[in-house]
Amino acid sequence: MSGVMQRNIRALMEQSKHRDSKKTQQEKIADAITKFTGSMTFVYLHILIFGLWIVWNTGLLNLSPFDPSLVVLAMVASVEAIFLSTFVLISQNSMSRKSEGRAELDLQITLLAEHEITQLAGMVKAIAEKVGATLPESINVDEVLKDIKPEKVMDEMDKEKSQQT
């Protein structure tokens, strides 16, 4: 791997660690719960608990039922579902913020690359003029040399979206 790529990977990893260190205790708890509930251990645990609950209360184990109509089990499952869906939403919000940050980084890198390409095109044009070379007509040098203004692009995108709705 090139040195630049390794440096970029290290920088991204450091950024991720920094972002994780800024999480509140509540966010860390929500992440841990969501991680556990999204695991096969959670599934197996529920199969065991719910299965045992059902088998016990249907009389298959010759034990005295404590929830013969399974109403308590249904209530427990419903309350658990409410909390689990809340934790999933919290995690999705966190992932959405991360995604927005990555999208902004992508945009910044793209704009920087566009600017650098424009500068290179200007240098190539200047070199071509200095050595007396003619550029092919298929290359619209003046168009390539225009600096793209991000705010103009965003305005055009917003205009397009408003026309579609």
N, C-alpha and C positions, 0 to 999 in steps of 0.2 A: 504494500500500500504506500502511496505517496505520503510525504511528510505533511502536505497540506490537508489531505484527507484525514490522516490520523489526528492532526491538530483540530480539525472541525469536529470529529467524533468526540474528542476529549471535551471540547467546548460545549457541545450539545449535552453530553453526560453531566458536566458540571452545572449547566443550566437546569437540567432536570432535577438534580440533587438539591439545588438552591430552591427551586419551586416546591419540591416536596418538604423541605425544611420550613417553609413558610405556611404550611398547612396548619390549621387549627386542630386542637385535640378532637373536636367533634368531627371534622372532616376525616381525620385518621381513623376514628372509630367507624364511621360510615363506610370508608373504603375497606376496612378489615371485615366488617360484617358482609358487605357485598361480595368480597372475594371468597369468603367462606360459603355463603349461600349459593354461589355459582360453581361450587365444587361437587364432585361425585361423593365425597365424604358426607356432605349435607344430604344428598339424595339417599344414600345408604342409611344414614341415621333416621331419616323420616320413614323409610320403608320399615325399619326395625321398630320404631316407636309406634307409628300408626298401625302397622301390622299386629304388633303385640296388643295394642289397645283394642283393636277390632276382634282379634281372636279371644282375648280375655272376656270382653263384654258380650260376645255371642255365645258364651258358655262352652266353647270347644276345649277349654283347659280345666273344666270342672271347678272353676273358681267363682266366687260370688261377684256378679257384675257390678261395677260402680257407675257405669254409664250405659244402661241397657238399650236405650234408644239412640245412642251415639250423638245426642244433641250437644253435649259438652265438647266432643271431638270436633264437630262441625264449627262450633263457636271458636275453639282454639285455632283451628285451621283458618277461619275467616280473619281473626285478629292478626294472626301471623302474616297472612297475605297482605293486609293493610300496611303493616310495618315493612315488610319486604319490598313492596312496591314503592314505598317512600324512600327506602335506602337506594333502590335502583335509580330513582329519579335524581337523588342527590349525586350519585356517581355519574349519571349522564350529564348533569349540569357541569360537573368538574371536567369531564372529558370534552364537553363542548367548549369550555374556556381554553383548554389545551389546544384543541383543534383550531380555534380562532387565532391563538398565538402563532401556531405553525403557519396558518394561512397568511398572516401578516408578515412573518419572516419570509415566506416564499415570495410574496409580493415585493418586499424590499430587495431581495436577491435578484429577482427578475428585472426590477427597475434599474438596479446597479449594473446588471449585465447589459441591458439595453443602452444605458448611457455609455458604457465602455465600448460597446460595438459601434455606437455612433462616433465616438472619438477615433476608433481604429479606422472606420470608413473615411473620416476626414484625413487621417494620416496617409492612407492608401491613395486617396485622390491627390493629395499634395505630392506624394512620391511620383505618381503617374505623370502629373503635370511637369515636374522637375526633369524627368527622364524623357519626356516627350511621347509617352505612351498614350494611346487612346483607349478609353474604356468601351466595352461593348454597349450598343444601344439598348440591349435588353436590361441593362442595369440602370435603374433610375437613381443616380447618385444623390441628386438633390432631395429625393424622398427619404433615402437612407440617412442623410445627414440631419434631418429634422429631429430635434429632441422631443421625445414624447412626454407630455405633461400628464401625470397620473390623475390630477383633478379633472382634466378634460375627458379622459377615458371614463372615469367614474360618472361624470355628468351624462355622457352619451349612453352608458349602460343604464342609468336611472331613467333616461328619456325612453329608451327602448322598452324597458320593463313597464313603464306607465302606459305606453301605447298598446302593449299586449293585453293589459287588463281593462 
